[in-house]
């Protein structure tokens, strides 16, 4: 999931690391380097998104908006 978010250019490695807390930027970079060739081989590289989040709080707030489920 982290690799997909980064490859979609949703945010930087620093923003992802900050959002995840105890995960380093280099660990995320390592995952991206491992996953990118597999996605490319399968023709599954995700397209860029229109919105780019500059901070972890902005990214997390957007995620919260998407996960709100209405109650009936």
Backbone bond lengths (Angstrom), bond angles and torsions (degrees), N, CA, C in turn:
res aa  C-N    CA-C-N  psi(-1)  N-CA   C-N-CA  omega(-1)  CA-C   N-CA-C  phi
1 X - - - 1.440 - - 1.530 109.99 -
2 X 1.313 116.36 -44.59 1.465 120.59 -179.11 1.530 110.46 -60.21
3 X 1.323 116.42 -42.46 1.471 119.71 179.17 1.522 110.18 -62.78
4 X 1.308 117.74 -41.68 1.470 120.94 179.16 1.517 111.34 -62.14
5 X 1.322 116.53 -43.78 1.469 119.64 179.17 1.520 110.60 -60.46
6 X 1.317 115.90 -43.53 1.460 119.32 -179.68 1.528 111.47 -69.03
7 X 1.320 116.52 -44.76 1.469 119.73 -178.28 1.532 112.23 -66.50
8 X 1.310 117.05 -24.89 1.470 120.04 175.50 1.519 111.41 -79.36
9 X 1.339 116.19 -1.44 1.468 123.13 179.99 1.526 111.30 62.79
10 X 1.329 114.80 34.44 1.458 121.13 178.62 1.525 111.12 -71.45
11 X 1.333 116.15 -32.29 1.456 121.59 179.39 1.530 108.88 -167.32
12 X 1.311 115.71 177.29 1.460 121.20 -179.83 1.528 110.62 -85.88
13 X 1.319 115.57 169.19 1.462 120.37 175.03 1.521 110.62 -61.98
14 X 1.326 116.83 -36.80 1.466 120.31 179.04 1.520 111.66 -63.20
15 X 1.318 117.32 -42.06 1.465 121.26 179.04 1.532 109.87 -64.25
16 X 1.328 117.09 -44.16 1.466 119.75 177.82 1.526 111.44 -61.70
17 X 1.320 117.26 -44.55 1.464 120.80 179.63 1.526 110.60 -61.62
18 X 1.324 116.37 -42.45 1.462 120.51 178.62 1.522 110.72 -64.91
19 X 1.320 117.84 -41.06 1.470 121.91 -179.41 1.531 111.69 -65.91
20 X 1.329 116.19 -34.39 1.462 120.14 -177.54 1.526 112.93 -85.99
21 X 1.309 117.66 -13.84 1.452 120.62 175.74 1.511 114.37 83.91
22 X 1.313 117.92 -90.57 1.465 122.43 -172.81 1.522 114.09 -88.03
23 X 1.315 117.90 23.23 1.461 121.80 -179.35 1.521 108.30 -113.61
24 X 1.320 116.80 132.15 1.464 119.68 -178.50 1.527 111.44 -83.95
25 X 1.309 113.73 156.51 1.464 121.43 177.29 1.532 109.73 -58.60
26 X 1.322 116.98 -41.10 1.462 120.12 -178.26 1.527 111.98 -67.53
27 X 1.322 117.90 -33.37 1.468 120.49 176.53 1.524 110.72 -64.56
28 X 1.310 116.21 -42.28 1.464 120.26 178.40 1.523 109.51 -65.59
29 X 1.330 116.99 -42.09 1.460 120.89 177.66 1.522 111.70 -59.96
30 X 1.328 116.44 -39.60 1.466 120.48 177.55 1.528 111.30 -62.56
31 X 1.319 116.73 -42.42 1.463 120.61 178.55 1.524 110.29 -62.87
32 X 1.317 116.73 -44.31 1.468 120.93 -179.93 1.530 110.21 -60.61
33 X 1.336 116.53 -44.42 1.473 119.97 179.56 1.528 111.97 -63.83
34 X 1.322 117.78 -31.70 1.462 120.71 178.89 1.532 112.23 -78.19
35 X 1.313 117.03 -37.21 1.463 121.74 -173.83 1.518 113.00 -84.16
36 X 1.332 117.77 -35.92 1.476 121.47 -175.73 1.530 112.67 -52.52
37 X 1.343 120.69 -48.43 1.470 119.65 -179.16 1.537 112.42 -63.40
38 X 1.317 116.84 -34.62 1.471 119.62 178.63 1.523 111.06 -66.85
39 X 1.327 116.16 -43.35 1.462 119.93 177.95 1.528 110.77 -65.22
40 X 1.321 116.17 -41.87 1.470 120.46 179.89 1.526 110.33 -63.10
41 X 1.316 117.13 -42.94 1.469 121.61 179.93 1.523 111.40 -60.14
42 X 1.319 115.70 -36.91 1.462 119.76 179.71 1.525 113.46 -88.19
43 X 1.331 117.13 2.75 1.464 120.31 -178.02 1.518 112.22 67.51
44 X 1.334 116.23 31.53 1.457 120.90 -173.84 1.528 114.27 -115.85
45 X 1.332 116.98 20.55 1.466 117.97 177.52 1.524 108.83 -65.32
46 X 1.324 116.62 127.65 1.468 119.24 -176.75 1.528 111.64 -73.53
47 X 1.323 116.67 145.60 1.470 119.93 178.22 1.528 110.46 -75.37
48 X 1.332 117.56 155.33 1.467 120.47 177.21 1.530 110.98 -64.92
49 X 1.315 115.11 152.55 1.461 121.30 177.07 1.524 109.59 -97.27
50 X 1.322 115.86 165.95 1.464 120.48 -179.42 1.529 111.88 -79.82
51 X 1.322 117.19 -29.55 1.461 121.50 -176.93 1.517 110.46 -102.13
52 X 1.330 116.37 132.71 1.466 121.38 176.81 1.522 107.58 -120.64
53 X 1.321 116.27 125.95 1.463 121.33 -178.47 1.518 109.96 -91.00
54 X 1.320 116.22 131.08 1.466 122.36 -175.04 1.525 112.90 -93.99
55 X 1.339 117.02 -17.23 1.464 120.03 -179.15 1.525 110.03 -136.50
56 X 1.322 115.16 156.76 1.468 120.70 178.10 1.532 111.26 -62.68
57 X 1.345 119.96 -43.48 1.472 118.86 178.36 1.535 112.82 -59.35
58 X 1.338 117.05 -37.55 1.470 119.88 177.76 1.529 110.71 -65.07
59 X 1.329 116.44 -43.46 1.462 121.11 179.00 1.524 110.83 -62.81
60 X 1.323 116.64 -46.17 1.467 120.64 -178.63 1.525 111.57 -67.04
61 X 1.332 117.13 -36.53 1.470 120.02 177.45 1.522 110.33 -64.17
62 X 1.320 117.07 -40.26 1.473 120.45 178.22 1.527 110.22 -65.38
63 X 1.325 116.86 -39.13 1.466 120.34 178.48 1.519 110.43 -65.30
64 X 1.332 117.18 -39.42 1.463 120.47 177.98 1.526 111.15 -62.85
65 X 1.323 116.84 -38.88 1.465 120.72 178.55 1.527 111.07 -62.05
66 X 1.333 115.92 -36.90 1.471 120.23 -178.14 1.510 112.40 -76.86
67 X 1.328 117.95 -22.73 1.457 119.89 -176.20 1.518 113.48 -99.37
68 X 1.317 117.85 -2.80 1.458 119.58 176.01 1.519 109.33 -63.56
69 X 1.313 115.65 124.84 1.466 119.39 178.82 1.522 109.17 -112.65
70 X 1.315 115.71 130.87 1.463 118.38 179.81 1.525 110.34 -68.04
71 X 1.292 114.68 145.99 1.469 119.37 175.73 1.505 108.54 -106.87
72 X 1.314 115.69 148.55 1.477 117.87 -179.78 1.484 111.19 -117.17
